[in-house]
């Protein structure tokens, strides 16, 4: 046993063998490691099992630069004014005629304003100049012609049409009203559709209109009274005809502006038409616009009917012929320019 653990030097003294010394050192080191590990675990468990304490955080004050207030960049939506940038499509399923819907819808804004001018100057008692000023026109949007080429719903191509005009006040002192029995304006416009004034013949594109795009509105006159005032002359004519429908033509003059040209001379009695109100509502919705009447003018532009002459229903028709003769003569001068 002694020989396993000890050895003797030359003097006969015993000493621990080297491997035994190394083993003892390893055991001592391992013991220290175990003790240290147990101490670390005890420290960790003390933290885990300790009662909760509030955490106090005192941030170091730092200067924060002020945030610049963002400046809003105006968002401007411009409507294309070149008809080549417009899209023409059928206004509703099942329709395959010539009168189309234009997109984008903002194209109609200028047309609406011109339609409002016609309503004001033909049935709401304003002169053409008064109506133009109220709507922001620099001049009256009226370019009458005797004849013109137009497209109808199902015509196979452009057709020559004779043009007529309502009693439209383009003379400063003249005021006209088209009135229902209850005293309200009687003319109502409904969008029927628009078309490009060109045709494809073979491989060629034929331009045949004075305006690149035309729009057609049906103008229904429901009134029984036609009232006029020109200076001291006044009249109020009553009719039992029952109203009529004309098809009014508007031409695109460029830069978002539209002009009124007149209506196809042939008109149609309203008595021969059915579901008139439903027809107006349906077509207006199909084109994405409103039915254009007195209420629409007031809601859109804040303009109400001009006051009728005092006791207008008793004015009679004595002055009507002289007034209308002067009106026609003035219109002829415009057409001959």
C-alpha positions in Angstrom: 0.0 0.0 0.0 2.8 2.4 0.9 4.4 1.7 -2.4 1.2 2.8 -4.2 1.0 6.3 -2.5 4.5 6.9 -1.2 8.1 6.7 -2.4 11.4 7.0 -0.5 14.2 9.3 -1.3 18.0 8.4 -0.9 17.8 9.3 2.8 15.0 6.9 3.3 12.3 9.6 3.9 8.8 9.0 2.4 7.1 11.3 0.0 3.7 11.4 -1.8 3.9 10.2 -5.3 3.4 12.9 -8.0 0.2 11.6 -9.5 -1.3 11.5 -6.0 -0.4 15.2 -5.5 -2.0 16.0 -8.8 -5.2 14.1 -7.9 -5.4 16.0 -4.5 -5.1 19.3 -6.3 -7.8 18.4 -8.8 -10.2 17.3 -6.0 -9.6 20.7 -4.2 -10.2 22.6 -7.4 -13.4 20.7 -8.1 -14.6 21.4 -4.6 -14.0 25.1 -5.0 -16.0 25.1 -8.2 -18.9 23.3 -6.5 -18.8 25.8 -3.6 -18.8 28.7 -6.0 -21.7 27.3 -8.1 -23.8 26.8 -4.9 -23.1 30.4 -3.9 -24.1 31.8 -7.3 -27.4 29.8 -7.2 -28.1 31.0 -3.7 -27.6 34.6 -4.9 -30.0 34.1 -7.8 -32.7 32.5 -5.7 -32.4 35.4 -3.3 -33.3 37.8 -6.0 -36.0 35.6 -7.4 -37.7 35.1 -4.0 -37.2 38.7 -2.9 -40.4 40.8 -2.4 -41.2 43.1 -5.3 -39.8 46.6 -5.2 -40.9 49.6 -7.3 -38.5 50.6 -10.0 -37.5 54.2 -9.9 -36.2 55.7 -13.1 -34.9 59.1 -13.3 -34.1 60.0 -16.9 -31.3 62.3 -17.6 -32.8 65.5 -19.0 -32.0 66.1 -22.6 -33.0 69.0 -24.9 -35.4 67.9 -27.6 -35.4 70.0 -30.7 -38.9 71.4 -31.6 -40.7 69.5 -34.3 -41.4 71.6 -37.4 -45.1 72.0 -38.2 -45.7 70.2 -41.5 -46.8 72.5 -44.3 -49.7 71.0 -46.3 -49.1 70.7 -50.0 -52.2 71.7 -51.9 -53.7 68.7 -53.8 -54.9 70.1 -57.1 -57.0 67.8 -59.3 -57.1 69.1 -62.9 -59.7 67.9 -65.4 -58.4 67.0 -68.8 -59.5 69.6 -71.3 -58.4 67.8 -74.5 -61.2 65.5 -75.8 -58.5 63.0 -76.9 -58.0 62.3 -73.2 -61.7 61.5 -72.6 -63.3 58.1 -72.6 -66.6 57.5 -74.3 -68.7 54.5 -73.3 -72.3 53.3 -73.3 -74.2 54.8 -70.4 -76.0 51.6 -69.4 -76.1 47.9 -70.3 -78.1 47.0 -73.4 -77.7 50.4 -75.0 -75.6 50.5 -78.3 -76.6 53.9 -79.8 -74.5 57.0 -80.6 -74.9 59.0 -77.4 -72.3 58.1 -74.9 -71.1 58.8 -71.4 -67.9 60.8 -71.0 -65.3 60.1 -68.3 -63.9 61.5 -66.2 -67.1 63.0 -64.9 -65.5 66.4 -64.2 -65.8 67.1 -68.0 -69.5 67.7 -67.3 -68.9 70.6 -64.9 -68.5 73.2 -67.7 -71.6 71.7 -69.5 -73.6 72.0 -66.4 -72.8 75.6 -66.0 -73.9 76.4 -69.6 -77.1 74.4 -69.1 -77.8 76.5 -66.0 -77.3 79.6 -68.1 -80.0 78.4 -70.5 -82.4 77.7 -67.7 -81.8 81.1 -66.1 -82.2 83.0 -69.4 -85.1 81.1 -70.9 -87.4 80.1 -67.9 -86.2 81.8 -64.7 -86.5 85.5 -65.7 -82.9 86.6 -66.2 -81.4 88.3 -69.1 -78.6 86.5 -70.8 -76.0 89.0 -69.5 -77.4 88.8 -65.9 -77.3 85.0 -66.0 -73.7 85.0 -67.4 -72.5 87.3 -64.7 -74.2 85.3 -62.0 -72.5 82.1 -63.2 -69.1 83.6 -63.7 -69.0 83.7 -67.6 -67.1 86.5 -69.3 -69.7 86.5 -72.0 -72.9 84.6 -72.8 -72.1 81.0 -73.8 -74.5 81.2 -76.8 -73.5 80.5 -80.4 -76.7 80.0 -82.4 -76.7 78.5 -86.0 -79.4 77.9 -88.5 -78.3 74.4 -89.5 -75.8 71.9 -88.2 -74.8 68.3 -88.5 -75.8 66.2 -85.5 -76.0 62.6 -84.4 -79.1 61.1 -82.9 -79.5 58.0 -80.8 -79.5 55.5 -83.7 -78.7 57.5 -86.8 -76.2 55.7 -89.0 -74.1 58.8 -89.4 -74.3 62.6 -89.1 -77.4 64.2 -90.3 -78.3 67.7 -91.3 -80.7 69.4 -88.8 -82.5 72.7 -88.7 -81.9 74.4 -85.4 -84.4 76.5 -83.4 -84.1 78.3 -80.1 -86.3 78.8 -77.1 -87.3 82.4 -76.2 -83.9 82.9 -74.8 -83.0 86.3 -73.4 -79.7 87.4 -75.0 -80.9 91.0 -75.1 -80.0 92.9 -71.8 -83.4 94.4 -71.1 -85.5 91.2 -72.0 -86.7 88.7 -69.4 -88.6 85.5 -70.0 -90.2 83.0 -67.8 -91.7 79.6 -68.6 -94.0 78.9 -65.7 -96.1 76.1 -64.4 -99.5 76.9 -63.0 -98.0 77.1 -59.5 -95.6 79.9 -60.6 -92.5 77.7 -60.7 -90.1 77.5 -63.7 -91.1 74.8 -66.1 -88.0 73.8 -68.1 -86.1 70.6 -67.1 -82.9 69.4 -68.7 -81.8 65.7 -68.8 -78.5 64.4 -70.2 -79.1 62.1 -73.1 -75.4 61.6 -74.1 -72.4 62.9 -76.1 -70.5 62.0 -79.2 -67.3 62.9 -81.1 -68.0 64.8 -84.4 -66.0 62.5 -86.5 -66.6 59.3 -88.5 -64.3 56.5 -89.7 -64.7 56.0 -93.4 -62.6 53.2 -94.6 -59.1 53.8 -93.1 -59.7 57.5 -92.9 -61.1 59.6 -90.0 -63.5 62.3 -91.2 -64.0 65.3 -89.0 -67.4 66.8 -89.8 -68.4 69.1 -86.9 -67.6 72.7 -85.9 -67.0 71.4 -82.3 -64.9 68.3 -81.5 -67.6 67.0 -79.1 -71.3 67.5 -78.9 -73.7 66.7 -76.1 -77.5 66.3 -76.3 -79.9 67.3 -73.5 -83.6 66.7 -73.6 -85.4 69.9 -72.6 -88.9 69.3 -71.2 -91.1 72.4 -71.0 -93.9 71.5 -68.7 -95.4 75.0 -68.2 -98.6 76.5 -69.4 -97.5 80.1 -69.1 -95.0 82.1 -71.1 -94.3 85.5 -69.5 -92.2 88.3 -71.0 -90.9 91.7 -70.0 -89.0 94.2 -72.1 -88.9 97.6 -70.4 -92.5 98.8 -70.1 -93.8 96.0 -72.3 -95.1 92.9 -70.6 -97.2 89.9 -71.5 -98.4 86.6 -70.1 -99.5 84.0 -72.7 -101.4 80.9 -71.5 -101.4 77.6 -73.5 -103.2 74.3 -73.1 -100.7 72.5 -75.3 -99.5 70.5 -72.3 -95.8 70.9 -72.8 -93.2 69.6 -75.2 -89.7 68.0 -75.4 -86.9 69.3 -77.6 -83.3 68.0 -78.0 -80.9 70.8 -77.1 -77.4 70.8 -78.6 -74.2 71.9 -76.8 -70.7 72.1 -78.3 -67.4 71.8 -76.6 -65.4 75.1 -77.2 -62.2 74.0 -75.5 -60.5 74.7 -72.1 -63.5 73.2 -70.3 -66.0 75.5 -71.8 -69.3 74.6 -73.6 -71.6 76.7 -75.7 -75.3 76.4 -76.4 -76.2 76.1 -80.0 -80.0 75.6 -79.9 -82.3 72.7 -80.2 -83.4 70.4 -83.1 -86.4 72.2 -84.6 -88.7 69.2 -84.3 -90.2 68.9 -80.9 -92.4 66.2 -79.3 -95.5 66.7 -77.1 -95.0 65.4 -73.5 -98.5 64.0 -73.6 -97.2 61.3 -76.0 -94.4 60.2 -73.7 -94.7 57.8 -70.7 -92.8 57.5 -67.5 -91.2 60.9 -68.0 -90.0 61.4 -64.5 -88.5 57.9 -64.2 -86.8 58.4 -67.6 -85.1 61.6 -66.4 -83.9 60.0 -63.2 -82.6 56.9 -64.9 -80.7 58.7 -67.6 -79.2 61.3 -65.2 -78.0 58.5 -62.9 -76.6 56.5 -65.9 -74.4 59.5 -66.8 -73.5 60.3 -63.2 -75.1 63.8 -63.2 -78.3 65.4 -61.7 -81.6 66.2 -63.3 -81.0 69.9 -64.2 -83.9 72.0 -63.1 -84.8 75.0 -61.0 -84.1 73.2 -57.7 -80.7 72.0 -59.0 -79.7 75.6 -60.0 -80.5 76.9 -56.6 -78.7 74.1 -54.8 -75.6 74.2 -57.0 -75.2 77.9 -57.7 -77.4 79.6 -55.1 -79.5 81.4 -57.7 -83.3 81.5 -57.4 -85.9 82.6 -60.0 -86.2 86.3 -60.7 -89.4 87.7 -59.4 -92.3 87.7 -61.8 -94.0 90.9 -62.8 -96.7 92.1 -60.5 -100.1 90.5 -61.3 -98.4 88.6 -64.1 -101.4 86.3 -64.8 -103.5 89.3 -65.8 -101.1 91.0 -68.1 -102.6 89.6 -71.4 -100.8 89.2 -74.7 -101.1 92.7 -76.3 -97.4 93.3 -76.2 -96.4 89.8 -77.1 -96.2 90.2 -80.9 -94.2 93.4 -80.9 -91.8 91.9 -78.3 -91.3 88.7 -80.2 -90.8 90.5 -83.5 -88.0 92.6 -82.0 -86.6 89.5 -80.4 -86.4 87.6 -83.7 -84.9 90.6 -85.5 -82.2 90.8 -82.9 -81.5 87.1 -83.2 -81.2 87.4 -87.0 -78.5 90.0 -86.5 -76.5 87.6 -84.3 -76.8 84.8 -86.8 -75.6 87.0 -89.7 -72.4 88.0 -88.0 
